């Protein structure tokens, strides 16, 4: 597992109190993990702080699953590094 995935998963485990086995790309933040709007805002802030990126509100609203968030953040990091 790469460093990004370890850090990403750790945030999810800490935020939602879930077992790492529950981290699946198709898992929906609200339906599967029980996140409400405040949880999502806090999670996006944690992602921004952890990975030193900025996630615009209009983009954050589109991140409904773990897989979508992971792909988006990886792309943001890649674009920042280039």
C-alpha positions, 0 to 999 in steps of 0.5 A: 500500500502506498503512502497516500493510501495509508494516510487517506485510509487513516483519516477515514478510520479516525473520522468515521470509527470504521474498520479498515476493511470497510474502506471500499471505493464504492462505499458512499459517505452518507449512505454507508458511513453515516456522514452528515453535511458537517462530517463531510465539511470536516472531512474535506478540511482534513483532506486539505490539511493532510494533503496540502490541497484546496478542494473547492465547495462545488467539487467537494459536493461531487465526492460521494464515495470513497473512490471518488474522493481518492481519485480526486485527491490523487489527481489534485496532488499530481497536478500540484506536483507537476 
